[in-house]
Amino acid sequence: MPTVLRLDGLRVVIYPDDHRPAHVHVIGAGGEAVFILNCPDGPPELREVYGFSRRIVARIQKDLAAHLATLCPAWSDIHGRF
């Protein structure tokens, strides 16, 4: 499971054997959230969350939006098209 980005101690992961649409798993601090990236322009959209507060989820979503130029190509490198 390649970690493609780190955000304040959280790992942003793209699983090699995962499915479309393009999405990432954000893992750490006792929680996990899955965001659909809506590549190439976003915005990232929360699909599911476990263990993170709404405040943390909002911060993660904002941070992911700022990194779409990195995350979308990383998804394409692993899976091909979005």
mmCIF file of the N, C-alpha and C atoms, coordinates in Angstrom:
data_MODEL
# 
_entry.id   MODEL 
# 
loop_
_atom_site.group_PDB 
_atom_site.id 
_atom_site.type_symbol 
_atom_site.label_atom_id 
_atom_site.label_alt_id 
_atom_site.label_comp_id 
_atom_site.label_asym_id 
_atom_site.label_entity_id 
_atom_site.label_seq_id 
_atom_site.pdbx_PDB_ins_code 
_atom_site.Cartn_x 
_atom_site.Cartn_y 
_atom_site.Cartn_z 
_atom_site.occupancy 
_atom_site.B_iso_or_equiv 
_atom_site.pdbx_formal_charge 
_atom_site.auth_seq_id 
_atom_site.auth_comp_id 
_atom_site.auth_asym_id 
_atom_site.auth_atom_id 
_atom_site.pdbx_PDB_model_num 
ATOM 1   N N  . MET A 1 1  ? 0.844   -1.168 0.000   1.00 0.00 ? 1  MET A N  1 
ATOM 2   C CA . MET A 1 1  ? 0.000   0.000  0.000   1.00 0.00 ? 1  MET A CA 1 
ATOM 3   C C  . MET A 1 1  ? 0.888   1.227  0.000   1.00 0.00 ? 1  MET A C  1 
ATOM 4   N N  . PRO A 1 2  ? 1.029   1.862  -1.151  1.00 0.00 ? 2  PRO A N  1 
ATOM 5   C CA . PRO A 1 2  ? 1.899   3.023  -1.259  1.00 0.00 ? 2  PRO A CA 1 
ATOM 6   C C  . PRO A 1 2  ? 1.343   4.247  -0.535  1.00 0.00 ? 2  PRO A C  1 
ATOM 7   N N  . THR A 1 3  ? 2.153   4.801  0.339   1.00 0.00 ? 3  THR A N  1 
ATOM 8   C CA . THR A 1 3  ? 1.830   6.089  0.945   1.00 0.00 ? 3  THR A CA 1 
ATOM 9   C C  . THR A 1 3  ? 2.266   7.156  -0.052  1.00 0.00 ? 3  THR A C  1 
ATOM 10  N N  . VAL A 1 4  ? 1.321   7.946  -0.530  1.00 0.00 ? 4  VAL A N  1 
ATOM 11  C CA . VAL A 1 4  ? 1.625   8.927  -1.563  1.00 0.00 ? 4  VAL A CA 1 
ATOM 12  C C  . VAL A 1 4  ? 1.776   10.338 -1.001  1.00 0.00 ? 4  VAL A C  1 
ATOM 13  N N  . LEU A 1 5  ? 1.375   10.524 0.268   1.00 0.00 ? 5  LEU A N  1 
ATOM 14  C CA . LEU A 1 5  ? 1.443   11.843 0.879   1.00 0.00 ? 5  LEU A CA 1 
ATOM 15  C C  . LEU A 1 5  ? 1.303   11.671 2.385   1.00 0.00 ? 5  LEU A C  1 
ATOM 16  N N  . ARG A 1 6  ? 1.879   12.582 3.127   1.00 0.00 ? 6  ARG A N  1 
ATOM 17  C CA . ARG A 1 6  ? 1.690   12.632 4.580   1.00 0.00 ? 6  ARG A CA 1 
ATOM 18  C C  . ARG A 1 6  ? 1.146   14.007 4.938   1.00 0.00 ? 6  ARG A C  1 
ATOM 19  N N  . LEU A 1 7  ? 0.116   14.014 5.792   1.00 0.00 ? 7  LEU A N  1 
ATOM 20  C CA . LEU A 1 7  ? -0.520  15.253 6.228   1.00 0.00 ? 7  LEU A CA 1 
ATOM 21  C C  . LEU A 1 7  ? -0.577  15.262 7.747   1.00 0.00 ? 7  LEU A C  1 
ATOM 22  N N  . ASP A 1 8  ? 0.244   16.059 8.377   1.00 0.00 ? 8  ASP A N  1 
ATOM 23  C CA . ASP A 1 8  ? 0.221   16.199 9.835   1.00 0.00 ? 8  ASP A CA 1 
ATOM 24  C C  . ASP A 1 8  ? 0.163   14.853 10.555  1.00 0.00 ? 8  ASP A C  1 
ATOM 25  N N  . GLY A 1 9  ? 1.025   13.941 10.176  1.00 0.00 ? 9  GLY A N  1 
ATOM 26  C CA . GLY A 1 9  ? 1.088   12.640 10.829  1.00 0.00 ? 9  GLY A CA 1 
ATOM 27  C C  . GLY A 1 9  ? 0.128   11.602 10.276  1.00 0.00 ? 9  GLY A C  1 
ATOM 28  N N  . LEU A 1 10 ? -0.690  11.961 9.313   1.00 0.00 ? 10 LEU A N  1 
ATOM 29  C CA . LEU A 1 10 ? -1.619  11.021 8.680   1.00 0.00 ? 10 LEU A CA 1 
ATOM 30  C C  . LEU A 1 10 ? -1.025  10.546 7.362   1.00 0.00 ? 10 LEU A C  1 
ATOM 31  N N  . ARG A 1 11 ? -1.273  9.297  7.032   1.00 0.00 ? 11 ARG A N  1 
ATOM 32  C CA . ARG A 1 11 ? -0.804  8.748  5.763   1.00 0.00 ? 11 ARG A CA 1 
ATOM 33  C C  . ARG A 1 11 ? -1.931  8.788  4.740   1.00 0.00 ? 11 ARG A C  1 
ATOM 34  N N  . VAL A 1 12 ? -1.618  9.237  3.545   1.00 0.00 ? 12 VAL A N  1 
ATOM 35  C CA . VAL A 1 12 ? -2.567  9.217  2.426   1.00 0.00 ? 12 VAL A CA 1 
ATOM 36  C C  . VAL A 1 12 ? -2.120  8.076  1.525   1.00 0.00 ? 12 VAL A C  1 
ATOM 37  N N  . VAL A 1 13 ? -2.999  7.077  1.373   1.00 0.00 ? 13 VAL A N  1 
ATOM 38  C CA . VAL A 1 13 ? -2.647  5.810  0.747   1.00 0.00 ? 13 VAL A CA 1 
ATOM 39  C C  . VAL A 1 13 ? -3.531  5.546  -0.466  1.00 0.00 ? 13 VAL A C  1 
ATOM 40  N N  . ILE A 1 14 ? -2.913  4.979  -1.509  1.00 0.00 ? 14 ILE A N  1 
ATOM 41  C CA . ILE A 1 14 ? -3.648  4.443  -2.658  1.00 0.00 ? 14 ILE A CA 1 
ATOM 42  C C  . ILE A 1 14 ? -3.320  2.960  -2.726  1.00 0.00 ? 14 ILE A C  1 
ATOM 43  N N  . TYR A 1 15 ? -4.317  2.116  -2.592  1.00 0.00 ? 15 TYR A N  1 
ATOM 44  C CA . TYR A 1 15 ? -4.108  0.671  -2.642  1.00 0.00 ? 15 TYR A CA 1 
ATOM 45  C C  . TYR A 1 15 ? -3.949  0.216  -4.093  1.00 0.00 ? 15 TYR A C  1 
ATOM 46  N N  . PRO A 1 16 ? -2.925  -0.589 -4.395  1.00 0.00 ? 16 PRO A N  1 
ATOM 47  C CA . PRO A 1 16 ? -2.682  -1.020 -5.778  1.00 0.00 ? 16 PRO A CA 1 
ATOM 48  C C  . PRO A 1 16 ? -3.804  -1.861 -6.379  1.00 0.00 ? 16 PRO A C  1 
ATOM 49  N N  . ASP A 1 17 ? -4.530  -2.598 -5.560  1.00 0.00 ? 17 ASP A N  1 
ATOM 50  C CA . ASP A 1 17 ? -5.573  -3.482 -6.088  1.00 0.00 ? 17 ASP A CA 1 
ATOM 51  C C  . ASP A 1 17 ? -6.969  -2.911 -5.858  1.00 0.00 ? 17 ASP A C  1 
ATOM 52  N N  . ASP A 1 18 ? -7.062  -1.587 -5.730  1.00 0.00 ? 18 ASP A N  1 
ATOM 53  C CA . ASP A 1 18 ? -8.337  -0.940 -5.432  1.00 0.00 ? 18 ASP A CA 1 
ATOM 54  C C  . ASP A 1 18 ? -9.112  -0.640 -6.712  1.00 0.00 ? 18 ASP A C  1 
ATOM 55  N N  . HIS A 1 19 ? -10.274 -0.099 -6.577  1.00 0.00 ? 19 HIS A N  1 
ATOM 56  C CA . HIS A 1 19 ? -11.238 0.116  -7.661  1.00 0.00 ? 19 HIS A CA 1 
ATOM 57  C C  . HIS A 1 19 ? -11.382 1.594  -7.964  1.00 0.00 ? 19 HIS A C  1 
ATOM 58  N N  . ARG A 1 20 ? -12.000 1.887  -9.086  1.00 0.00 ? 20 ARG A N  1 
ATOM 59  C CA . ARG A 1 20 ? -12.365 3.257  -9.441  1.00 0.00 ? 20 ARG A CA 1 
ATOM 60  C C  . ARG A 1 20 ? -13.661 3.615  -8.724  1.00 0.00 ? 20 ARG A C  1 
ATOM 61  N N  . PRO A 1 21 ? -13.983 4.861  -8.549  1.00 0.00 ? 21 PRO A N  1 
ATOM 62  C CA . PRO A 1 21 ? -13.298 6.047  -9.020  1.00 0.00 ? 21 PRO A CA 1 
ATOM 63  C C  . PRO A 1 21 ? -12.033 6.325  -8.209  1.00 0.00 ? 21 PRO A C  1 
ATOM 64  N N  . ALA A 1 22 ? -11.204 7.235  -8.727  1.00 0.00 ? 22 ALA A N  1 
ATOM 65  C CA . ALA A 1 22 ? -9.962  7.593  -8.060  1.00 0.00 ? 22 ALA A CA 1 
ATOM 66  C C  . ALA A 1 22 ? -10.267 8.070  -6.643  1.00 0.00 ? 22 ALA A C  1 
ATOM 67  N N  . HIS A 1 23 ? -9.608  7.454  -5.668  1.00 0.00 ? 23 HIS A N  1 
ATOM 68  C CA . HIS A 1 23 ? -9.831  7.822  -4.275  1.00 0.00 ? 23 HIS A CA 1 
ATOM 69  C C  . HIS A 1 23 ? -8.598  7.498  -3.453  1.00 0.00 ? 23 HIS A C  1 
ATOM 70  N N  . VAL A 1 24 ? -8.553  8.070  -2.245  1.00 0.00 ? 24 VAL A N  1 
ATOM 71  C CA . VAL A 1 24 ? -7.463  7.812  -1.317  1.00 0.00 ? 24 VAL A CA 1 
ATOM 72  C C  . VAL A 1 24 ? -8.034  7.432  0.038   1.00 0.00 ? 24 VAL A C  1 
ATOM 73  N N  . HIS A 1 25 ? -7.222  6.696  0.789   1.00 0.00 ? 25 HIS A N  1 
ATOM 74  C CA . HIS A 1 25 ? -7.508  6.360  2.177   1.00 0.00 ? 25 HIS A CA 1 
ATOM 75  C C  . HIS A 1 25 ? -6.569  7.203  3.032   1.00 0.00 ? 25 HIS A C  1 
ATOM 76  N N  . VAL A 1 26 ? -7.116  7.896  4.016   1.00 0.00 ? 26 VAL A N  1 
ATOM 77  C CA . VAL A 1 26 ? -6.305  8.690  4.938   1.00 0.00 ? 26 VAL A CA 1 
ATOM 78  C C  . VAL A 1 26 ? -6.348  7.967  6.278   1.00 0.00 ? 26 VAL A C  1 
ATOM 79  N N  . ILE A 1 27 ? -5.162  7.570  6.767   1.00 0.00 ? 27 ILE A N  1 
ATOM 80  C CA . ILE A 1 27 ? -5.069  6.671  7.908   1.00 0.00 ? 27 ILE A CA 1 
ATOM 81  C C  . ILE A 1 27 ? -4.158  7.264  8.972   1.00 0.00 ? 27 ILE A C  1 
ATOM 82  N N  . GLY A 1 28 ? -4.576  7.144  10.229  1.00 0.00 ? 28 GLY A N  1 
ATOM 83  C CA . GLY A 1 28 ? -3.728  7.546  11.341  1.00 0.00 ? 28 GLY A CA 1 
ATOM 84  C C  . GLY A 1 28 ? -4.540  8.153  12.463  1.00 0.00 ? 28 GLY A C  1 
ATOM 85  N N  . ALA A 1 29 ? -3.886  8.376  13.608  1.00 0.00 ? 29 ALA A N  1 
ATOM 86  C CA . ALA A 1 29 ? -4.511  9.008  14.770  1.00 0.00 ? 29 ALA A CA 1 
ATOM 87  C C  . ALA A 1 29 ? -5.815  8.313  15.169  1.00 0.00 ? 29 ALA A C  1 
ATOM 88  N N  . GLY A 1 30 ? -5.864  6.991  15.010  1.00 0.00 ? 30 GLY A N  1 
ATOM 89  C CA . GLY A 1 30 ? -7.039  6.235  15.414  1.00 0.00 ? 30 GLY A CA 1 
ATOM 90  C C  . GLY A 1 30 ? -8.212  6.315  14.466  1.00 0.00 ? 30 GLY A C  1 
ATOM 91  N N  . GLY A 1 31 ? -8.007  6.799  13.265  1.00 0.00 ? 31 GLY A N  1 
ATOM 92  C CA . GLY A 1 31 ? -9.115  6.920  12.329  1.00 0.00 ? 31 GLY A CA 1 
ATOM 93  C C  . GLY A 1 31 ? -8.710  6.574  10.914  1.00 0.00 ? 31 GLY A C  1 
ATOM 94  N N  . GLU A 1 32 ? -9.724  6.481  10.070  1.00 0.00 ? 32 GLU A N  1 
ATOM 95  C CA . GLU A 1 32 ? -9.526  6.292  8.637   1.00 0.00 ? 32 GLU A CA 1 
ATOM 96  C C  . GLU A 1 32 ? -10.674 6.975  7.917   1.00 0.00 ? 32 GLU A C  1 
ATOM 97  N N  . ALA A 1 33 ? -10.331 7.621  6.807   1.00 0.00 ? 33 ALA A N  1 
ATOM 98  C CA . ALA A 1 33 ? -11.341 8.259  5.965   1.00 0.00 ? 33 ALA A CA 1 
ATOM 99  C C  . ALA A 1 33 ? -11.001 7.946  4.516   1.00 0.00 ? 33 ALA A C  1 
ATOM 100 N N  . VAL A 1 34 ? -12.039 7.840  3.699   1.00 0.00 ? 34 VAL A N  1 
ATOM 101 C CA . VAL A 1 34 ? -11.869 7.598  2.273   1.00 0.00 ? 34 VAL A CA 1 
ATOM 102 C C  . VAL A 1 34 ? -12.477 8.792  1.539   1.00 0.00 ? 34 VAL A C  1 
ATOM 103 N N  . PHE A 1 35 ? -11.679 9.363  0.635   1.00 0.00 ? 35 PHE A N  1 
ATOM 104 C CA . PHE A 1 35 ? -12.111 10.515 -0.150  1.00 0.00 ? 35 PHE A CA 1 
ATOM 105 C C  . PHE A 1 35 ? -12.034 10.182 -1.625  1.00 0.00 ? 35 PHE A C  1 
ATOM 106 N N  . ILE A 1 36 ? -13.123 10.401 -2.345  1.00 0.00 ? 36 ILE A N  1 
ATOM 107 C CA . ILE A 1 36 ? -13.115 10.342 -3.806  1.00 0.00 ? 36 ILE A CA 1 
ATOM 108 C C  . ILE A 1 36 ? -12.467 11.643 -4.271  1.00 0.00 ? 36 ILE A C  1 
ATOM 109 N N  . LEU A 1 37 ? -11.500 11.537 -5.175  1.00 0.00 ? 37 LEU A N  1 
ATOM 110 C CA . LEU A 1 37 ? -10.716 12.704 -5.564  1.00 0.00 ? 37 LEU A CA 1 
ATOM 111 C C  . LEU A 1 37 ? -11.400 13.594 -6.598  1.00 0.00 ? 37 LEU A C  1 
ATOM 112 N N  . ASN A 1 38 ? -12.291 13.028 -7.403  1.00 0.00 ? 38 ASN A N  1 
ATOM 113 C CA . ASN A 1 38 ? -12.920 13.776 -8.498  1.00 0.00 ? 38 ASN A CA 1 
ATOM 114 C C  . ASN A 1 38 ? -11.855 14.419 -9.396  1.00 0.00 ? 38 ASN A C  1 
ATOM 115 N N  . CYS A 1 39 ? -10.905 13.596 -9.806  1.00 0.00 ? 39 CYS A N  1 
ATOM 116 C CA . CYS A 1 39 ? -9.788  14.043 -10.650 1.00 0.00 ? 39 CYS A CA 1 
ATOM 117 C C  . CYS A 1 39 ? -10.302 14.494 -12.015 1.00 0.00 ? 39 CYS A C  1 
ATOM 118 N N  . PRO A 1 40 ? -9.646  15.435 -12.591 1.00 0.00 ? 40 PRO A N  1 
ATOM 119 C CA . PRO A 1 40 ? -8.413  16.075 -12.144 1.00 0.00 ? 40 PRO A CA 1 
ATOM 120 C C  . PRO A 1 40 ? -8.633  17.357 -11.350 1.00 0.00 ? 40 PRO A C  1 
ATOM 121 N N  . ASP A 1 41 ? -9.849  17.865 -11.293 1.00 0.00 ? 41 ASP A N  1 
ATOM 122 C CA . ASP A 1 41 ? -10.079 19.199 -10.726 1.00 0.00 ? 41 ASP A CA 1 
ATOM 123 C C  . ASP A 1 41 ? -10.687 19.227 -9.331  1.00 0.00 ? 41 ASP A C  1 
ATOM 124 N N  . GLY A 1 42 ? -11.134 18.054 -8.828  1.00 0.00 ? 42 GLY A N  1 
ATOM 125 C CA . GLY A 1 42 ? -11.732 18.031 -7.497  1.00 0.00 ? 42 GLY A CA 1 
ATOM 126 C C  . GLY A 1 42 ? -13.105 18.659 -7.494  1.00 0.00 ? 42 GLY A C  1 
ATOM 127 N N  . PRO A 1 43 ? -13.614 18.952 -6.341  1.00 0.00 ? 43 PRO A N  1 
ATOM 128 C CA . PRO A 1 43 ? -12.972 18.831 -5.037  1.00 0.00 ? 43 PRO A CA 1 
ATOM 129 C C  . PRO A 1 43 ? -13.085 17.409 -4.489  1.00 0.00 ? 43 PRO A C  1 
ATOM 130 N N  . PRO A 1 44 ? -12.181 17.040 -3.581  1.00 0.00 ? 44 PRO A N  1 
ATOM 131 C CA . PRO A 1 44 ? -12.308 15.737 -2.927  1.00 0.00 ? 44 PRO A CA 1 
ATOM 132 C C  . PRO A 1 44 ? -13.629 15.655 -2.162  1.00 0.00 ? 44 PRO A C  1 
ATOM 133 N N  . GLU A 1 45 ? -14.210 14.474 -2.177  1.00 0.00 ? 45 GLU A N  1 
ATOM 134 C CA . GLU A 1 45 ? -15.526 14.253 -1.567  1.00 0.00 ? 45 GLU A CA 1 
ATOM 135 C C  . GLU A 1 45 ? -15.426 13.095 -0.576  1.00 0.00 ? 45 GLU A C  1 
ATOM 136 N N  . LEU A 1 46 ? -15.864 13.311 0.647   1.00 0.00 ? 46 LEU A N  1 
ATOM 137 C CA . LEU A 1 46 ? -15.824 12.265 1.670   1.00 0.00 ? 46 LEU A CA 1 
ATOM 138 C C  . LEU A 1 46 ? -16.763 11.126 1.295   1.00 0.00 ? 46 LEU A C  1 
ATOM 139 N N  . ARG A 1 47 ? -16.238 9.892  1.295   1.00 0.00 ? 47 ARG A N  1 
ATOM 140 C CA . ARG A 1 47 ? -17.054 8.715  1.041   1.00 0.00 ? 47 ARG A CA 1 
ATOM 141 C C  . ARG A 1 47 ? -17.401 8.006  2.336   1.00 0.00 ? 47 ARG A C  1 
ATOM 142 N N  . GLU A 1 48 ? -16.420 7.860  3.220   1.00 0.00 ? 48 GLU A N  1 
ATOM 143 C CA . GLU A 1 48 ? -16.684 7.229  4.514   1.00 0.00 ? 48 GLU A CA 1 
ATOM 144 C C  . GLU A 1 48 ? -15.622 7.650  5.511   1.00 0.00 ? 48 GLU A C  1 
ATOM 145 N N  . VAL A 1 49 ? -15.982 7.575  6.788   1.00 0.00 ? 49 VAL A N  1 
ATOM 146 C CA . VAL A 1 49 ? -15.053 7.983  7.840   1.00 0.00 ? 49 VAL A CA 1 
ATOM 147 C C  . VAL A 1 49 ? -15.293 7.147  9.094   1.00 0.00 ? 49 VAL A C  1 
ATOM 148 N N  . TYR A 1 50 ? -14.194 6.820  9.763   1.00 0.00 ? 50 TYR A N  1 
ATOM 149 C CA . TYR A 1 50 ? -14.236 6.088  11.027  1.00 0.00 ? 50 TYR A CA 1 
ATOM 150 C C  . TYR A 1 50 ? -13.228 6.719  11.975  1.00 0.00 ? 50 TYR A C  1 
ATOM 151 N N  . GLY A 1 51 ? -13.680 7.226  13.100  1.00 0.00 ? 51 GLY A N  1 
ATOM 152 C CA . GLY A 1 51 ? -12.776 7.666  14.150  1.00 0.00 ? 51 GLY A CA 1 
ATOM 153 C C  . GLY A 1 51 ? -12.231 9.074  14.054  1.00 0.00 ? 51 GLY A C  1 
ATOM 154 N N  . PHE A 1 52 ? -12.527 9.832  13.014  1.00 0.00 ? 52 PHE A N  1 
ATOM 155 C CA . PHE A 1 52 ? -12.088 11.222 12.913  1.00 0.00 ? 52 PHE A CA 1 
ATOM 156 C C  . PHE A 1 52 ? -13.265 12.140 13.226  1.00 0.00 ? 52 PHE A C  1 
ATOM 157 N N  . SER A 1 53 ? -12.981 13.255 13.887  1.00 0.00 ? 53 SER A N  1 
ATOM 158 C CA . SER A 1 53 ? -14.020 14.251 14.144  1.00 0.00 ? 53 SER A CA 1 
ATOM 159 C C  . SER A 1 53 ? -14.336 15.008 12.857  1.00 0.00 ? 53 SER A C  1 
ATOM 160 N N  . ARG A 1 54 ? -15.454 15.701 12.859  1.00 0.00 ? 54 ARG A N  1 
ATOM 161 C CA . ARG A 1 54 ? -15.833 16.511 11.691  1.00 0.00 ? 54 ARG A CA 1 
ATOM 162 C C  . ARG A 1 54 ? -14.789 17.581 11.406  1.00 0.00 ? 54 ARG A C  1 
ATOM 163 N N  . ARG A 1 55 ? -14.228 18.153 12.449  1.00 0.00 ? 55 ARG A N  1 
ATOM 164 C CA . ARG A 1 55 ? -13.207 19.195 12.292  1.00 0.00 ? 55 ARG A CA 1 
ATOM 165 C C  . ARG A 1 55 ? -11.981 18.643 11.575  1.00 0.00 ? 55 ARG A C  1 
ATOM 166 N N  . ILE A 1 56 ? -11.539 17.453 11.979  1.00 0.00 ? 56 ILE A N  1 
ATOM 167 C CA . ILE A 1 56 ? -10.374 16.836 11.344  1.00 0.00 ? 56 ILE A CA 1 
ATOM 168 C C  . ILE A 1 56 ? -10.687 16.456 9.900   1.00 0.00 ? 56 ILE A C  1 
ATOM 169 N N  . VAL A 1 57 ? -11.872 15.921 9.660   1.00 0.00 ? 57 VAL A N  1 
ATOM 170 C CA . VAL A 1 57 ? -12.268 15.561 8.293   1.00 0.00 ? 57 VAL A CA 1 
ATOM 171 C C  . VAL A 1 57 ? -12.259 16.794 7.393   1.00 0.00 ? 57 VAL A C  1 
ATOM 172 N N  . ALA A 1 58 ? -12.764 17.918 7.886   1.00 0.00 ? 58 ALA A N  1 
ATOM 173 C CA . ALA A 1 58 ? -12.781 19.149 7.095   1.00 0.00 ? 58 ALA A CA 1 
ATOM 174 C C  . ALA A 1 58 ? -11.355 19.607 6.782   1.00 0.00 ? 58 ALA A C  1 
ATOM 175 N N  . ARG A 1 59 ? -10.466 19.488 7.751   1.00 0.00 ? 59 ARG A N  1 
ATOM 176 C CA . ARG A 1 59 ? -9.068  19.871 7.518   1.00 0.00 ? 59 ARG A CA 1 
ATOM 177 C C  . ARG A 1 59 ? -8.416  18.948 6.496   1.00 0.00 ? 59 ARG A C  1 
ATOM 178 N N  . ILE A 1 60 ? -8.670  17.643 6.607   1.00 0.00 ? 60 ILE A N  1 
ATOM 179 C CA . ILE A 1 60 ? -8.109  16.686 5.654   1.00 0.00 ? 60 ILE A CA 1 
ATOM 180 C C  . ILE A 1 60 ? -8.614  16.993 4.245   1.00 0.00 ? 60 ILE A C  1 
ATOM 181 N N  . GLN A 1 61 ? -9.905  17.235 4.125   1.00 0.00 ? 61 GLN A N  1 
ATOM 182 C CA . GLN A 1 61 ? -10.497 17.516 2.813   1.00 0.00 ? 61 GLN A CA 1 
ATOM 183 C C  . GLN A 1 61 ? -9.856  18.754 2.182   1.00 0.00 ? 61 GLN A C  1 
ATOM 184 N N  . LYS A 1 62 ? -9.638  19.782 2.964   1.00 0.00 ? 62 LYS A N  1 
ATOM 185 C CA . LYS A 1 62 ? -8.991  21.003 2.475   1.00 0.00 ? 62 LYS A CA 1 
ATOM 186 C C  . LYS A 1 62 ? -7.555  20.711 2.046   1.00 0.00 ? 62 LYS A C  1 
ATOM 187 N N  . ASP A 1 63 ? -6.828  19.941 2.851   1.00 0.00 ? 63 ASP A N  1 
ATOM 188 C CA . ASP A 1 63 ? -5.442  19.593 2.517   1.00 0.00 ? 63 ASP A CA 1 
ATOM 189 C C  . ASP A 1 63 ? -5.372  18.747 1.249   1.00 0.00 ? 63 ASP A C  1 
ATOM 190 N N  . LEU A 1 64 ? -6.290  17.793 1.099   1.00 0.00 ? 64 LEU A N  1 
ATOM 191 C CA . LEU A 1 64 ? -6.297  16.967 -0.116  1.00 0.00 ? 64 LEU A CA 1 
ATOM 192 C C  . LEU A 1 64 ? -6.557  17.814 -1.357  1.00 0.00 ? 64 LEU A C  1 
ATOM 193 N N  . ALA A 1 65 ? -7.466  18.773 -1.244  1.00 0.00 ? 65 ALA A N  1 
ATOM 194 C CA . ALA A 1 65 ? -7.765  19.648 -2.378  1.00 0.00 ? 65 ALA A CA 1 
ATOM 195 C C  . ALA A 1 65 ? -6.514  20.406 -2.822  1.00 0.00 ? 65 ALA A C  1 
ATOM 196 N N  . ALA A 1 66 ? -5.691  20.788 -1.868  1.00 0.00 ? 66 ALA A N  1 
ATOM 197 C CA . ALA A 1 66 ? -4.464  21.520 -2.187  1.00 0.00 ? 66 ALA A CA 1 
ATOM 198 C C  . ALA A 1 66 ? -3.403  20.631 -2.837  1.00 0.00 ? 66 ALA A C  1 
ATOM 199 N N  . HIS A 1 67 ? -3.582  19.312 -2.736  1.00 0.00 ? 67 HIS A N  1 
ATOM 200 C CA . HIS A 1 67 ? -2.591  18.372 -3.268  1.00 0.00 ? 67 HIS A CA 1 
ATOM 201 C C  . HIS A 1 67 ? -3.106  17.538 -4.443  1.00 0.00 ? 67 HIS A C  1 
ATOM 202 N N  . LEU A 1 68 ? -4.198  17.943 -5.073  1.00 0.00 ? 68 LEU A N  1 
ATOM 203 C CA . LEU A 1 68 ? -4.738  17.168 -6.195  1.00 0.00 ? 68 LEU A CA 1 
ATOM 204 C C  . LEU A 1 68 ? -3.733  17.020 -7.335  1.00 0.00 ? 68 LEU A C  1 
ATOM 205 N N  . ALA A 1 69 ? -2.886  18.017 -7.532  1.00 0.00 ? 69 ALA A N  1 
ATOM 206 C CA . ALA A 1 69 ? -1.895  17.941 -8.608  1.00 0.00 ? 69 ALA A CA 1 
ATOM 207 C C  . ALA A 1 69 ? -0.882  16.822 -8.372  1.00 0.00 ? 69 ALA A C  1 
ATOM 208 N N  . THR A 1 70 ? -0.756  16.364 -7.155  1.00 0.00 ? 70 THR A N  1 
ATOM 209 C CA . THR A 1 70 ? 0.103   15.233 -6.813  1.00 0.00 ? 70 THR A CA 1 
ATOM 210 C C  . THR A 1 70 ? -0.699  13.937 -6.764  1.00 0.00 ? 70 THR A C  1 
ATOM 211 N N  . LEU A 1 71 ? -1.884  13.990 -6.168  1.00 0.00 ? 71 LEU A N  1 
ATOM 212 C CA . LEU A 1 71 ? -2.668  12.780 -5.921  1.00 0.00 ? 71 LEU A CA 1 
ATOM 213 C C  . LEU A 1 71 ? -3.253  12.176 -7.196  1.00 0.00 ? 71 LEU A C  1 
ATOM 214 N N  . CYS A 1 72 ? -3.768  12.997 -8.092  1.00 0.00 ? 72 CYS A N  1 
ATOM 215 C CA . CYS A 1 72 ? -4.370  12.464 -9.314  1.00 0.00 ? 72 CYS A CA 1 
ATOM 216 C C  . CYS A 1 72 ? -3.347  11.758 -10.202 1.00 0.00 ? 72 CYS A C  1 
ATOM 217 N N  . PRO A 1 73 ? -2.165  12.344 -10.430 1.00 0.00 ? 73 PRO A N  1 
ATOM 218 C CA . PRO A 1 73 ? -1.152  11.601 -11.181 1.00 0.00 ? 73 PRO A CA 1 
ATOM 219 C C  . PRO A 1 73 ? -0.683  10.328 -10.462 1.00 0.00 ? 73 PRO A C  1 
ATOM 220 N N  . ALA A 1 74 ? -0.643  10.362 -9.138  1.00 0.00 ? 74 ALA A N  1 
ATOM 221 C CA . ALA A 1 74 ? -0.254  9.154  -8.399  1.00 0.00 ? 74 ALA A CA 1 
ATOM 222 C C  . ALA A 1 74 ? -1.272  8.045  -8.636  1.00 0.00 ? 74 ALA A C  1 
ATOM 223 N N  . TRP A 1 75 ? -2.570  8.398  -8.625  1.00 0.00 ? 75 TRP A N  1 
ATOM 224 C CA . TRP A 1 75 ? -3.604  7.409  -8.918  1.00 0.00 ? 75 TRP A CA 1 
ATOM 225 C C  . TRP A 1 75 ? -3.404  6.847  -10.326 1.00 0.00 ? 75 TRP A C  1 
ATOM 226 N N  . SER A 1 76 ? -3.177  7.716  -11.301 1.00 0.00 ? 76 SER A N  1 
ATOM 227 C CA . SER A 1 76 ? -2.975  7.285  -12.688 1.00 0.00 ? 76 SER A CA 1 
ATOM 228 C C  . SER A 1 76 ? -1.764  6.401  -12.834 1.00 0.00 ? 76 SER A C  1 
ATOM 229 N N  . ASP A 1 77 ? -0.680  6.696  -12.120 1.00 0.00 ? 77 ASP A N  1 
ATOM 230 C CA . ASP A 1 77 ? 0.523   5.862  -12.183 1.00 0.00 ? 77 ASP A CA 1 
ATOM 231 C C  . ASP A 1 77 ? 0.247   4.444  -11.703 1.00 0.00 ? 77 ASP A C  1 
ATOM 232 N N  . ILE A 1 78 ? -0.618  4.310  -10.717 1.00 0.00 ? 78 ILE A N  1 
ATOM 233 C CA . ILE A 1 78 ? -0.920  2.999  -10.130 1.00 0.00 ? 78 ILE A CA 1 
ATOM 234 C C  . ILE A 1 78 ? -2.029  2.270  -10.904 1.00 0.00 ? 78 ILE A C  1 
ATOM 235 N N  . HIS A 1 79 ? -3.065  3.005  -11.312 1.00 0.00 ? 79 HIS A N  1 
ATOM 236 C CA . HIS A 1 79 ? -4.276  2.384  -11.876 1.00 0.00 ? 79 HIS A CA 1 
ATOM 237 C C  . HIS A 1 79 ? -4.589  2.711  -13.321 1.00 0.00 ? 79 HIS A C  1 
ATOM 238 N N  . GLY A 1 80 ? -3.862  3.630  -13.918 1.00 0.00 ? 80 GLY A N  1 
ATOM 239 C CA . GLY A 1 80 ? -4.244  4.077  -15.253 1.00 0.00 ? 80 GLY A CA 1 
ATOM 240 C C  . GLY A 1 80 ? -5.209  5.245  -15.141 1.00 0.00 ? 80 GLY A C  1 
ATOM 241 N N  . ARG A 1 81 ? -6.183  5.272  -16.015 1.00 0.00 ? 81 ARG A N  1 
ATOM 242 C CA . ARG A 1 81 ? -7.109  6.423  -16.039 1.00 0.00 ? 81 ARG A CA 1 
ATOM 243 C C  . ARG A 1 81 ? -7.891  6.554  -14.744 1.00 0.00 ? 81 ARG A C  1 
ATOM 244 N N  . PHE A 1 82 ? -8.473  7.751  -14.555 1.00 0.00 ? 82 PHE A N  1 
ATOM 245 C CA . PHE A 1 82 ? -9.226  8.031  -13.334 1.00 0.00 ? 82 PHE A CA 1 
ATOM 246 C C  . PHE A 1 82 ? -10.482 7.215  -13.323 1.00 0.00 ? 82 PHE A C  1 
# 
